[in-house]
């Protein structure tokens, strides 16, 4: 069942990629002609949380459609939304809706739900803290708790690592966990993978 849902999601993204890339609001993908064939180039930019899924879908689509070349890049949800609105890419991946990103005019682009992404905080396994409450998590990310001993861990300063501004993951996390409170200054990373590392 899980594999079937993943396959459906991948196929759906590939279909949307072609449809959206070639028909959305007058945008057309770049084409390169030769004497033998025309290659359709599609550029996808945005969410690093969605990037592995989109790369897989793109690879599968290219195998079935050899005259299509799809390039997938990260950069965060904000970059995806901004670049698709500007017309510089055919598809902008985002963890958030267009209406949630400052400077984006939702009427200029179309949101398509293609997947659900789960977000989870992670703690270094050597800290031996495995059960943080939402209240404790909020206190850590707002700077009210700064030592692991305050949440059952060792007497050690907490180093907070967060996604960079413009990340859909960060926006969703701050809306869901911080509830309007200001996040403490933290190390910022450009992708979910580097945050986890």
N, C-alpha and C positions, 0 to 999 in steps of 0.2 A: 504494500500500500504506500509506504513512504517513498520507495523508489519511483512508483508511478506518479506521485504528486511532484517529485523533483523533475521527472521527465516532462510532465505537463507544463511546469513552470519554465523549464528551459525552452521548450518548443514555443510557448507563448511569447517569451522574450524575443526569440529569433523572429517570429512572425511580426511582432510589433516593431522590431528593429527595421525590418525591410519596409513595412507599411509606413511607419513614422518617418523614416529616413527619406522616402521617395515622395510622400504626399503631404506632409504636414505644413499647412500655411504657406504653400508655395516654395518650401525648401526642397531642393533637389540634391541628391548626392553627386559627388564629382564622378565623371566618367572619363575613362581613358580609352581611346579607340586605337585599334591597330588593324592591319589587313585581315586578321583572322577572327578577332572577337572584341567585344567591348567589355571592359572591366568596370564594375560599379564599386566605388570606394565609399565606405560608411565610417564616420568617426563618432565614437561614443566616449563621453567624458563624464566623470562625476564620482558618485559614492564608492568608497573603497570597500564598504560592507557588501555592496552588490557586485563589485568587480569580479570576484571568482565565478559567480553564477553567469554573469554576462560574457566573460571570456569563454566559458564552456559552451554556452549557447552559440556564440559567434563562431567558434571552431566547428561545431556540428553543422551550422548553417553553411559555412564555407565549403565543407566537404561535399554537401549536397548541391551547392551552387558555385562551381569553380570560377565563374566569372565575377564573383563578388569578393571584395577584400574588406574586412572589417578590422578597424584598429580600436582597441579599448584602452582608455587611460583613466587613472584615478583623479585625484585633485579635490575630492570632497563634494558633497551635495550642492553647496553654494556655487562651486565652479560649474557643475553640470547644468544647474538652472540658469546661471548667468550666460553661459556660452550658448545654450540652445535658444535662449531669448534673443541673443545678439545675432543668431543665424550662423555662427562660426562652427557649429557641430550639428549633426543630424539628430542625435539623441543625447539627452542629459539624464544620467542616472541620479536619483535622489532618494534619501531616506525620509524626506519630508515633502509635504505638498508645496506647490508653488506659492500658495497664499501664506505660508509660514516663513518664507525667506524675504528679508528686507531688500527692497529694490527690484523685486520681481513683480511683473504685472501678470497675474494669472490669466487674463484675457488674451495674452500674447502667445501662450503655450497651452498644451493639453496634458493633464496628468493621466497616467495609465497605471493602475495598480497591477503589478505583476508578481509580487512576492511579499511575504511577511518576514521581516528580519528581527530576530531576537537580540536584545542587548543585555549583557551581564557584566557586572563589575568583577574584576579578578584581583586576587591578592597573591603575592609571592608565597609559594608553598612553604618556604623556610620560616615564615612568620607564625605558622600554626594557628591562624584565625580562619575559621571556615563558616561562621554563621553571623554575619552582620545584619542588624535590623535596618530598616529604611531610615529610622531616626539617626542611628550611628553613621550610616553612609552619608546622609545629609550633613551631619556634624563634621565628618572628615573632609568632605568636599567644600565646606564653607569655612574651614579653619578653626572650628570650635574644639575639635579633637585633633591633637597633633602628635600623640604618642600611642603606640600599639598597646601599651599596658592598660590604657583606658577602655579597651575593648577585648581584654582577655589575652593579649599577646605579650611579647617581651618588652622590656623597658628600652624602646628604640623609637627614634623619630620617624614619623610617617612621611614618605615621599609620594606626593600625589602626581599621577601622570594622566593627562587628559588629551582628548582630540583637540585639534586646532580650531580656531574660530572659522565658521563657514561649514563645519562638518554637520551633516544631518544627525549623525549618532550623538554628537555633543548636544545639539538642540533638543533632541528627544530626551536624552538623559537629564538635562537641566530642567526641562518642562515637567518630567515625571518625578524626579527625585528632589531637586532643589526648590521647586515650587515658588519661584520668584526671588529666592535668595541669591546673593552674588557668590560665584565660585571663587575659591582661594586661588592665588597665583600658583600655577603648577607648571611642570614640564609639559610641553605640548608636542604631539606627534602628528604627522600628516596622514597616517593610515591606522586602521584598527589593528592590523598585524603588528605594527611597531609599538603600539600601546601595550599589546599583550606581551611582547618580548621584553 
